[in-house]
Amino acid sequence: MASRLYAWARLAVTRRRRVIGVWLLLLAVVGGLGITVHGKVASDFTVPGIESQQAQDLLEEKFPDAAGGVIRVVYAAPKGATLTEAKTEAAIEAGLAKATGISGVVQVTDPFKAGTMSSDKRIGYADIRFRQAAADVPQTAKDALSSAMAQVRKGGVEVEYGGTAMKPQTKVGGPAELVGVVIALVILALTLGSLVAAGLPLLTAVVGVAIGVLGVKFVSTWVEITGTSTVLALMIGLAVGIDYALFIISRHREQLADDPGMDVEESIARAVATAGSAVVFAGATVIIALAALCATGIPFLAVMGLSAAATVLIAVLIAVSLVPAVLGAFGERLRPKPRRPRAGRRERTPGTWGLAWARTVTRRPLIVLLVGVIALLALALPARNLRLGLPSYASDPTTSTQHRSYDLLTTGFGPGFNATLVAVVETKDIPAGDVTATVTDLRTALAEDSDVAAVSQPVPNADKSLFVMAVVPKTGPDDRATTDMVGRLRDNAPAVARAGGTLYIAGQTAAAIDVADKLSGALPGFVAIIVILALILLTLAFRSLLVPLKAAVGFLLSVAAALGTTVWVFQYGHLNGPLAIPSAAPVTSFLPVLLIGVLFGLAMDYEVFLVSRMREHHENTRDPQQAVVHGVARSGRVVSAAALIMAAVFAGFIFNEDPVIKSIGFALAVGVLIDAFVVRMTLVPAAMALLGRRAWSLPRWLDRALPDADIEGANLPDRTTPKNEDEDKDAERSEVPVG
């Protein structure tokens, strides 16, 4: 691999103008298509085959009036007043009359006639049902509804909006995300010692992310893509794009500093051949791990993984083509200036702190291992109580109308009102004379459950082949008792089946429970795929059995600790104030799968960059202890910087208003920091020191069977220098000036 990348990098440097031009052309074409031709971004996480989705499909087919999106308008009179006061009632009635004329509206409920008011008459609601599905209700209709209620608000009544059609779109680009990028730039400048060099990884990463994200938007014309998919692609693409460029540029400047006589073109080629090999290998693990999300059998998760994987692939291609071309364009201007010794001051050699840290860790490796593992297991303890779900409006920002409507409904009608379920009964195979009795008996059975507050009267469709009942629990949507109650309600299905009918328990709360169950079932198999993949790839890379085993164990510890910390914060409700988390709630159902896939790839990044330096030194010296110290000393600074950059980018999304993005950003930021600094920079050197020569052992039959990946560049040609001064001057003339 190293030899091929070496030749490719020389070609990219020689033809740098063409390479840069091709990437800019690709950016223009894909960007133009993504901006002008794209589909609608979905906000729902649907899973075909689950019971709640089967019920929704059945409603759309046989009872479309009950399947459309709903905007629930919630009214709250001032304290001491009621909604039934003549002036207030007249304003609400007038507003609802205007709502009936909004395009797409098929039904408007009247809170005064339907009795949808609290016992004190201070809080009430009206449901505005649309012909379209919830995700297809246009913003113009929502704006028109808000205008229709203007007179009500002028009368002093608080008006808020909830319902299935009011799910907010995911937004990015806020101050917190920009702060994360600025922090990344500062870390780059400190690591590379040059503002110009620091700007290059950021520049090339932005090009890659723009192509990836806009390409995903273009594909949304044909494939349903959630807003979370584009944000995840942005988040991961930006982080790995910066890191991959950093590894190559850092290696290039390190070589030029170590050997002032080295030709720039030669240094670029060798940096791409060595650090670039690790980039390709590490990038491949990230891509495979993200693509492996397809193995869960959940379409929206598969699209999410493939979108992010495509962006990472672009980041890898940019790292081994655009980065060397840009480095060639800047030429000698990126060569580090020689250090001038200062009188009376001892000069620090590169890798000083990494050398000191490596010696500290390897001095008492067993103690370091025990303390580190115990600390990670302690962080992982809350994960034992992990509960999965999808965020309700209670998780939206407290200033949002969705959150305020949620709170008002809880105050007026109890916590279970926001968890209302829908019982759907298909009666086409029930004898006509038994339909009424069967549905009535079912309603009675549902109402007898100790956690059910109320069950509405059955509502049939036109041909009475389908009946719908609303079931209101006593507990909220995020309560474990509600989850248990859904299971008990579904236990009535056999009785309905014996009569010839089919019972479905649906609604947003049931859908969240079904998605969580589906993902929980997919998790063990996905973890097995990832661990086996890690063992195979690392065995190929390092020609060792113990190194991959140690890496896989470290990865599992990192995931457990990151998941435990996420549960402690989001599910237990700690740090809600500092992190602007509106309320404690179950962890987003697909976060564990996503965390495992993404963190696996990133963990293997650091493993490859760190251990490849150890193996490179071991191949030259055959001294395993010194190889560990050398590997940490030479790569520790860059690996630490890369982890801090990635964590800064992810942490910028913690303050995003979308509760899903917030939890993903937190979990990934914490996971990266734990894996890089506790596992890779601490436990890995300690474990390698304990293993000694055994770390690099491999059965002879397996050694012969495995291809030589050569990610360390052992088979590269000897270093070359410019043939003459004129050639060197010609190279300098072709460099671009730096302002």
N, C-alpha and C positions, 0 to 999 in steps of 0.2 A: 504494500500500500504506500509506504513512504517513498519508494522510488518513483512510482507513478505520479504521486502528488508533487514530487520534486520537479519532474519534467513539466507537469502541468503548470506549476507556479512560474517557472522560467518563461513558458509561453505566454502566460497572462501578463507578466511584467513587460515582455518584449512588445506585446500588442495591447498595451494598457489602454490606449485611446479607444480601440474597438471594443474592448471588454466593458469599459465604463459607458461607452455609447449604447451598447446592447442593453445594459441594465437600466439606463435612463429611458430608453425606448420602451422597454417592458413596463417600467413604472408608469409611463404616460398612457400606454395602451390599456393596461389592466385598470389603472386608476380611472381612466375615462369611462370604461365599461362599467366599473363598480359604482361610479357616481350616477351615471345616466340610465343604466339598465340593471335593475335589481328588483327582487321580490319583497314581499311584506315579511318583516321579522316577527316571528311568533313569540308569545309570552307564556303559553301553556306548556306544561311538561306532560304530554300524553304518552301512554304506553298501550299499544294494541294488545288485546287479549285479556286484560284484567277486567274484573267484573264491572267496575264503575264505568269503564270505557265501552263495554258491551251495551250497558244500559243507555249511555249517551248516544251511541250509534242507533239503537232501537228507537229512541225518542226522535231523533232526526228523521228517521224513515217513516214512522207511523204516527208521531205526535209532534210535528214540527213547531206548533205553537208553544209547546212546553220545553223545546230544546234551544230556543234562541237565547241570545245574551240578555242579561238583565242589569239595569242600573237601578240600584235601590236608593231612593232619595229619602234621607233621614231628616226629620224636623225636630227641633228642640226649642220649646218656648222659654222665655226668660224665667228665672226663678220667681216663684210666686204667681206665675201666669199659666194658662193652659192653651192648648191648640184649639179648643172648642169655643174660644171667645169669638164673637161674631165677625169682627174685623179680620182676625187671623185666619179663621176658617174660610172666609170669602177669598182671601189672597191665595191660600193654598189651592182652593178649587179652581181659581182662575189660572194659576200656574199649571195645574194638571190638564186643564182644557187646552192650553197652548201646547203641552207636551204631546197630546194625541195627534197633532198635526205635523210632528217631526217625521221626516222621511225614515221609513223602516220600522216605525213603532206599530206593533200589532195589538198591544194590550196595556192599559194603564189602570192600576188598582187605586181605589179611593180609600184612604185610611179611615174616613168617617163612616163609610158604608161597610167596609170590610172588617172594621173593628181592630185595625192594626195600630193600636195605641197602648201606651203603658197604662197601668191602673190609675195613675194620678193625672192622666191626660196631658202630661207635659212633653212626652216624646212619642213620636209616631213615624211611620214610614209608608212610602208608596213605591210599588215596583213598576218600572217602565220596561216592558219586554219588547225586544226587537226581533225582526224576522231573521236577521243575520246571526251567525254564531258569535259568541262573545268577543273573540279575537278580531272579528271583521266589522264590528261596530265602528264607524268612522269618527274621527275627532270632531268633524263638523256637527255631528248629531249630539255629541257631548257638550259642545259649546252652545248649541241651540237650546239644550235642556237647561244649562246654567243661566242663559238669558231669560228663559221662561220663568225661572224662580227668582228673578231679580226683585220683583215686587214683594215677595215673601220676606226676603232678607231686609228690605227697606223697613219692613214692619217690626224689626227687632228679633225675628225668629232665626235661629242658627240653622243653616241648611248644609248638609254634608252628603257625600256620595260614596256608595259602596257597590257591592254586587259583582257578578262575574265579568261584566264588561268594563270594569274600571281598573283593571290591572295596569299599573304604570309601566311604561317602556324603560328598558335599561339604558342609562346614560353614563358616558365616561367623559374625561377631559376636565374634571373639576380641579380645584386648587391642590387637593391632596395628591392626586395622581401626578401633577406637574412638580410638586415638591419631591416626590419619589425620584423623578427623572433628574432634578437638580442635584439631589444627594448622590445619585449615580455618577454624575459628571464630576463632582468634587472628589469622590473616591477614585475615579479614573485619573484625575489630575495628580492626586497624591501618589498613586501607584506608579504611574508612568513618568512622573516628574516633568511633564510638558503639557501645556494647554492644547497645543496643536495635536499632539498624539492622543490626548484625552478626548478630543472632539471627534476623532475618526471612528472609534467604535460606536459612538452614539449616532453619527451620521449614517453609517452603513446599516446599523440596526433599524433606523427609521425607514430607510429605503425598503428593507426586507419586510418590515411590519406593514408598511403601506401597501406593498404588492400583495401580501398574504391576506390582510383584512379586507381590502377592496376586492380581491379575487373571491373571497368567501361571500361577500355581498352580491357579486355578480352571479355566483352559483345559486344564490337564494331565489333566483328567477325560476328554477326548476325543482329545487329541494327545499323543504321546510326547515328553516334554521331559526333557532331561538336567539334572543338577544344575548344570552349568556355565552353562546358559542363564539360570537364575534369578540366579546370582551375577553374571554379566555384565550382566544388566538392572539389578541393584542397583548395581553398580560405576559403570556409565555414567550411569544415571538420577540417582544422587546427585551425581556430578561436574557434569553439565550443568545439573541443577536448581539447584545453588548458583550456578554461573557465570551462568546466564541471569537469575536474580533479581538478582545482583550488578550486572550491566550496567545494568539498569533503575533500581535503587535508587541506584546511583552517579551516574547521569545526573540523576536527580531532585534529589539533594542538591547536585550541582554547579550546576544551574540556580538553585536557591534561594540558594546562596552567592553566585553571580555577580550575581543580581538580587534583593535583599532585598524588593522590592515585588511580586514575582511571586506570584500566587495559587497555593495548594497544588494545587487541582484542575487548574489550567492546567498547572502543572509536571508533575504526574503524567501528564496526557494527552500532553504533548510528549515526556516521557521514553519512554512506550510507543510513540509515533509514530516516534521516531528510533532509540533503542536497541532498542526492541521490534521495529522493522522488521528490524534486523540480527539480532535473536534469531530471528525467524520464518524469515528467509532462511538463516541458519546452521543452525538446527534442521532445516530442510527438507533441507539437504545431508547432515546426519548421518543422517536417516531414510532418505533415498534410498540412501546408501552402505551402510547396514546391510541394508536390504531387498534391495539388489543381491546379497547373499550367496546369494539364491535362484538366481542365474544360475550358480552352481557346480554345480547339479544334485545336491547332497548334502543329503538331508532334515534331518539333525540340525543342519547348519550353517545351513540356511534357517530352521529354527525358532529357532535361537540369534539370528540376525540380526533376525527379525521380533519376537521377544520384547523385545530391546533397543530396536528401533525404536519399538515401542508405548510403552515407558517414556519415550523421548525426546519423543515426540509429546505425552504427558501433561505433561512438563516445560515444553514450549513453551506449551501451553494454560494452564497455571498461571501462567507468566510474564506472559502478556498478559491474564489475567482475575483470578486470585486475588491476585497481587502488587499490581496497582493498587487493588484493593478493600481490601486490608490497609493499603496506604499511605494511602488515604483515611481509614481508621478511625483511624490514628495522627495524621493531620493535621499541625498545626504542631509537634508534638513531635519530628518528624524534621528540622525545619529546622536547619541547622548554626548554631551560635552564632557571632556576629561575632568575628573575631580582635581581641584588644586589643593594640595595639602596646606593647612593653616598652622601657623606657628603655635606651638603649645597645645594643640588639640589633636587628639587621637582620631584617625580616620576610621569610620565604620565600613566594614566590607559588606557587599550585598548579601542578604540572607542572614544577617547577624541575629535578629530576634527569632527567626525560624530555627536557626542552629541551636540557640539557647533553649527554645521550647522543645525541640526534638530530644536534646540531651536530658531535659527534665523528665519528659514522659518516659523515655526508655531507661532511665536510671532505676525506677521501681515499677516495671511494667505491670506486674500482677496486681499491685495495690491500685494503680491507675485504672486497670480494667474493672476491678471489683467496684470501686467507687463510682465509675462512670455508668456501669450497667445498673447498679442499684438506684442511682439518680434518675436514669431514664425510666426504669420500672416504676419509680415513685410518680413521675409525671404521667405515666400511662394509666395509673390506677383509676381515674375517673372514667376511662373508656369502658370499664366493666358495666357501667350503667347507661351506655349509649342508647339513645332513642332517636329514631329517624322519622322525618316528616318533611312536609313542604311548608314554607312560611305562609302564615295567614296575614291579614291586614294589621294584626297586632304587632307584627315585626316591621311594618313600614315606619318611616320617620313620624315622630309625634306631631309634627306640623302638617302632615299630609291629610287631605280630606278623607282618604281611605281609613287611616288610623283613627281619626276623630269620629267617623261614622261607626267604626267598630266599638269604640268606647261608649258612645251614646246608646247603641243597641244593647250592650252588656248592662248598662245602667238601667235601661227601661224594661228589658225583657229577660235578663238573666244571662249568665255566661254561656249557656248552651245554645242560645239563639244564633250565635255566629257559627255554630257547628251543625246547623240544620242539614239533615240527610234527606234523601229522596228514595222512597220505596217504589219501585216500578214492577208491576205485575202484568205479565203477558198471559192473556186468558183465551187465546184463539183455540186451544185444544180442550178447554173446559166445556162440558155440556152447557148449553145456553141457560137451562134452568138452575144450574149450580153456581153460576158466576157471582151473583150478588152475595150468596151465602159464603162462598170461599173468600171473597175480598173482605167481607165484614168480619169473618172469623180471624183473618190475618190482621186486620186493624186492631182487633181486641187483643190478640197475642202480642203485637208490637207494643201496645200501650201498657201491657202488664209488666214489662221489663222495669226493674227498680230504678234504672238510670234514664228512663224516658220521661220527659216532662209533658209532652203532648204529641198527639198524632192527628193530622188534619183529616177531614172527610175525603174519601176517594174521589178523584176527578178522572172521568173516562175520556178517551179520544172519540172521534166521530162514530166509528163502528164498534166501539166498546171492546176492542181487542187488547186494549192497553189501559191500565189504571195507574194513577200516580197519587202518592200520599207523601206529605211532608212529615218528617219525624224530628222533633226537637229534643235533643238530649238535655240533661241537667248540668252537664259539665262542658267546658270549652273545647275547641278543636285540637288544642295541643295537650289535653289531659289524657293520661293513660286510661282512665276509666272510660273515656269515649271510644278509644281503640278497642277495649275489651267488649264494650256494648255493641259495636259494629259486628264483631264476631258472633255474639249471641243472637242478634237480629237475623243474621244470615243462617242461623241454625233452623229458622222457620222454613227454609227453602224445601226440604224434603216433604213437609206436609202439603205445601202448595203443589209440588210435583206430583204427589199421589192423586191430587184432584185433576191433574192434567195441565197445570199452569207452570210458569217459571217466575221466580222472585229474584230481583236484583236490588241491592242496596247501593245507591249511588250518591252523587253530590260531591262538592269540593273536598269535604272532610274525608269521605270514603275514598276518593281518588288519591288523596295524599297518603292514606294508609295502604292502599293497594300498591302504589309506586314504591313505598318504603319496603313492603314485603317482597316485592319482585327484586329489588336491588339487594336486599339482605340475602336472598337466595342465590344471587349471582356472585356475591362477594367471595366466598371460599374458592370457587373455581378460578376467578380472576386472580386472586392472590397466588394460587398454585401456578398459573401461567407465568406470572411475573417473576416468581422466584426461580422457576425452572429456566426461564429465559436468561435471568441474571447469571446463573451457574454456567450455562452454555457459552454466552458471549464472553464472560470474563475468563473462562478456561481457554477459549480461543485467543484472547488478547494477551494473557500473561503466562500461558502454558504452565498452569499450576492448578491443583485441586483445592488446596487449603485457602488460597487467596480468594477465589470466588465464594467459597463457603463462608468465610469470615465477612465478606462484603454483603452477602445475602442476610446474614444474621444482623449485621449492623443496620441494614435497610429496614428490616422488620422492627427493630428497636426504635428507629427514627419515626416510622409511621405510627407506632403505638404511642410514643411520647407526644407527637404532634396531635394525634386524635384525642388523647387524654386532655391535653391543654385546651383544645377546642371545645370539648364537652364542659370543662370547668368554667370556661368563659361564656359560651353561648347557651348551653343547656342549664347550667347551675346559676347563671346570672351574675357572675363576678365581672368586675371592670365594665359594667354597663354604662356608667357615666363617662369615664375617659374615652371609651371607644364608641360612644353615641349609639349604643344598642338599645332600642326601645323597650324590649321585654325579653325575658328568658323563654326559650322555645326549643323543641327538638332540633337536632342537627339536620341540615338539609340532606335529604335522603341519598342524593348521588354524590355528596362530598367525599365519603370514605373511598369510593371507587375512583373518583377523580384524583384524590390526594395520593392514593397508592400508585396510580399510573404516572402522574406528573412527577411525584417525588422520587419514584424509581429511576426515571430518566435523569433527573438532576443529580441524584445521589451517585449514579454511575459516572456522570461527568466528573465529579470531584475524585471519585475512586480512580478513574483512568488517569487523570492528570497527575495525581499524587503518586500512585503506585507505579506508573510508567517511568517516572524519574528514578524511583527506587530500583526498578528492574534494570533500567539503563546503566546505573552505576554498578549494580551487582554483576551485570554481564561483563563489565570492564575490569572489575576488581575482585570478584568472587568473595567479597567481604559483606555478609548479610547485615551485620550490625551497623557498619559504616554506611551501607546503602540506605538504610532507614533514615539515619540522621541526614545524609546528603539529600535524599528525596524531599524531606520536609523543609530543609534549609533552602533548597533551590525553588521549590514550587509553593511553599506555604504562603508567601506573601501574595502571590497571584490568586491562589485558591481562596484565600481569605477575602481578598478584594472582590473576587467574582461572587462569592456568597453574600457579601454585604450589598453589592449592587443588586443582585437578584432579590434579596430580602427587601431592599428599599423600594424596588419597583412593585413587588407584591404588596408591601405594607401601604403603599399609596392608595390601594383599592379598599383598604379596611374602612375608610370613611366614605365610601360610595353609599348612596342612599338605598340601593338594591340590597336586601338582606342576603340574597344568595351570593352576590359578588363580594359582599363584606366578609362573609364566613369563609369563602374560598381564598380571598386575599390573606386573611389572618392565618388560616391553616397552612398555606404554602409558605408564608413568611416565617412562621415559627418552625415549620418542618425543615426549611433550608438552613436556618441558623443552627438548629439542633444537629442536623446531619453533617454540616460542614465543620462546625467547631467542636462538637462533642464526639461524634462518631469518627469522621474522617481525619481530623487534625489531632485527635487525642487517642481514641480507642484503637484506630487502625495502626498507628506507629507502635503502640504498646503491644498489640497482638502480633505484629510483624517481628518485634524484638523478641518476644517469647518463642515464636515459631523458628526463628533463625533460618538455617539452611533448608529446613523442612518446608518453608513457605514456597520455595521455588522447585520443589520436587514434582515429578510427573512420571507415571509408569511409561516404560519405554515403548510399549505397543501403542499407547495413546499419543505419545510424542511423535511417533512416526506417522500416525493417522491424521493428526491435525495439520492444517496448512499454516504456513508462517505468515502471520499478520504483519509483523515488523512495524509496530506503531512507534518504536523508539528511533527508527532511522539507522539501524545498524548496517544496512546494506547500501547506504548512500555512497556516492563517489567521494573521493578526497576533495577537500576544500579547494576551490579555484580562486584566483585573483585576477584583476584586469590584466590583459596582455600588454598594454603599454599606456603611457600617459595620455596620448591623444584619444584613445578609446574611453579613458576615464573622463576626460574633459567633455567628450561628446555626450556621455551619459549625463553629466551635470547640466549641460545646456538644455536637455530635454525635460528637466525637472520643472515643476511649477513653483513659482515664488510663493512664499508665505507672508501675508501682510502683518 
